[in-house]
């Protein structure tokens, strides 16, 4: 029985580079929005990964302004993710560090 699924190479060739680029941008926007409501290291790492893909994308390499923007975003999100993962009282369920000492009086 012949395989009805196209091979991986033909799928990669069929996807237009602009579609892949805009898909990456859309994903980063979604992840950043998700991070706002659930700031956790896992989402931060996903943002960093997608920003790395965008920074390395050929469309970005050809435009100095875009290249600079994605490089700065990448550096900022690497720092955010690093700080968040080092928080000793980080609780992934609520996405926020515990600040019980600060709010005891309330």
N, C-alpha and C positions, 0 to 999 in steps of 0.2 A: 504494500500500500504506500503510495507516495506521500511524503510529508507535505501537508497543506500549509504549514507555517513557513513564511519566507525566512531565509537565513539572516543572521544578524547583520552581515555586511550590506545586503540589499536594503534593509531597514535604515541603516545609517545613511546610505546614499539617498534614500527617499526623503529624509527629513531635511528640509531647507535650513541652512545655517541661521537665517533670521528668526525662524520659528524657535529653534533651540535657544537662541540668545534671548528672545522675549520671554520664553518659558523660564529661563534662569532668573531674569529680572522679576517676573511675576512671583516666582517662588520665594525670592529674597524678600519682597514686599510682604507676602503672606507671613513668612517666618518672623519678620520684625514686628508685625502687628500681633502675632501670637505671643511673642516674647513680652510685649507690653502687658498682657493679661496673665502670663505665666512665665516669669523670668527664671529659667532654669539653665544649667550648663549644657544640657543636651540640645536645646533649641539654639543656644548661643553657638555651639560647635557646628550645628547645621548651617547657621547663617555664615559663619567663617568659611565653611567648605564651599558654599555657593558663591560667596564673594571671591574666593580664590579662582573658581571656575570662570567667573565673569572677568576678573582681572587678567586672566590668561587667554580669554577669547580673542580670536583674530579681529573681530569688529572693534574691540576696545583698543587693541594694540595699534590700530591705524589712526586712532584719534587721541591726541595728547591730553585733552581736557577730560575725556571719559576715563582714560587710563589713570590720570591723577585722582579723580573722584573715587574710583573703585579701590585704588591703593590706600587712600586715606581711610575710607570706610573699613577696609580690611584690617588696617592697623588698629582702628578704634574698637572694632568688634573683637579682635584678638585680646585686647586689653580688658574689655568688659567681661569676656568669657573667663579670662584668667583670674580676674578679681572675684568673680562670682563663684568659681570652683574652689577658691581658697577660703571662702567664708566658713568658719567652723560651725556655725549654728544653722547652716543652710538646710532647709527641709523641702525636699522636692515636691511634696504633696501640695503645699500652698505656694511654692515658688519664691518665698521670701525668707530672709534670715530672721531668726528669732530675736526680738528686741524686748524681751520681758522685763529686763532691768530698767529700760527707759520708760516703760509704760506702767510700772507698778503703782505709781501715784494716781493713776486715772481710774 
